[in-house]
């Protein structure tokens, strides 16, 4: 705080990262005290204040605690350790291990995960006890990595003896590969795993005001639709935000299937991109706003975000820096989704696909299924975008792969589940070629050819992350939207993102070529989605439920 509070102001004292501190008792959370009053930025606000993503996890007297739902007054007199305050040797050990395994991509969730796993390591949990790691990670979400590389980092850190010697890598080449896969600038380095990826909420000036859309606003494209306050919790309160809810209605595909005698049908649901860093940008008066993308592309979900323009307008209007921030509820309500669709196809690839009206979607589908008639329909509900990973063409490629599998098997997979569960091969519009198969042991096996590998660790991490997203999309992910277009699921756990305990092993083979590198993870996303759907006998509606992870 820049000004000393009045003598009768209630204060809270505790220790943060080895330093005795004193904060004003505002009644807000420990996360608010750390970030707004003390400037400690490694705990991240991913779902704040839902307590469901784990990004704000810190250690309280050595035990992991989710800071966004912990009142600051409850930690009076206690010792708080963030990822910034771990012993330097432990910080380096985690950063090096996550860098070596590809266990951190954007780096937003990993500081909280590090604190959680440090708490587990302090109990003497062995490097091989991945079941305990899965249980610990149940309090966390990671959209990027697919969990496997995080568990590999755990095995390195928790193992006896020194870490293996680091592989000599060209981190510039690694960053180039990450940028290609994320489709926005991304840097690879040990510090990224510690949460130092340059996120807008972390890099804003300390005196920046915070703006958040008012709860009663529609599309908040006017500065009068935004509440402005000194901190996130104050802006949230002023905006009248209501705690995110999980509806009682299950997600359901919003478009009816076309009538006809079809070889194959599929109806998909609304799906939330579920990136963890909510949209944020800051701007100085008369300046240019920071990017909302920071160290990751949000799977196409932030390309049209309004926060940058609003931050600029509010900074000019207030004569001081302003950072515009979307709450988790705002992201769900305002952010674009994959276009839901309903398809009916004949064996020759002709048929009808009805899809939510989205610029470019008909052409994207026709590029893969040229004999299909595309009918765009107007749906009440959130906006849609083809910028979301593989929007349009991936669904078409999955349908094409399923038809090909049926033709090759010479049987109706809908009546013989698993009969056409061989290897699926898909070539993306970028020219990448991915093959995927779901083994009877539950292992997902992926082979990828996408030009020069550049950095095998980064590319493998993106492949596993794409497999995680594809499995979740087909099996569990969906967003409940009622007939009036109102979203009923506003908590991050309600999206259906696969947890660590639900994720099967992924075996990756990368084929290096002396050609220009192209995005490969989108092809993997399509191939794994097709492989799991075909292995289940092509049920006509997503999500289909269940997992592919083998028991035991």
Secondary structure as UniProt FT lines:
FT   TURN            7..8
FT   STRAND          11..16
FT   TURN            17..18
FT   STRAND          19..24
FT   HELIX           30..32
FT   HELIX           33..37
FT   TURN            48..49
FT   TURN            55..56
FT   STRAND          57..60
FT   TURN            61..62
FT   STRAND          63..66
FT   HELIX           67..69
FT   HELIX           72..75
FT   TURN            76..77
FT   STRAND          79..81
FT   HELIX           83..85
FT   HELIX           88..101
FT   TURN            108..109
FT   HELIX           110..121
FT   TURN            122..124
FT   TURN            127..128
FT   HELIX           130..137
FT   TURN            138..139
FT   TURN            146..147
FT   HELIX           148..158
FT   HELIX           171..182
FT   HELIX           190..193
FT   TURN            194..195
FT   HELIX           200..203
FT   TURN            206..207
FT   STRAND          209..213
FT   TURN            215..216
FT   HELIX           223..225
FT   STRAND          226..229
FT   HELIX           232..239
FT   STRAND          264..267
FT   STRAND          280..283
FT   TURN            285..286
FT   TURN            294..295
FT   HELIX           298..300
FT   TURN            301..304
FT   HELIX           307..318
FT   STRAND          322..325
FT   HELIX           328..334
FT   STRAND          341..345
FT   TURN            347..348
FT   STRAND          351..356
FT   TURN            359..360
FT   HELIX           361..366
FT   TURN            367..368
FT   TURN            370..371
FT   STRAND          372..377
FT   TURN            386..392
FT   HELIX           393..409
FT   TURN            413..415
FT   TURN            417..420
FT   STRAND          424..427
FT   TURN            429..430
FT   STRAND          433..438
FT   TURN            440..441
FT   STRAND          444..449
FT   HELIX           456..475
FT   TURN            483..484
FT   HELIX           492..495
FT   HELIX           500..502
FT   STRAND          506..511
FT   HELIX           521..535
FT   TURN            536..537
//
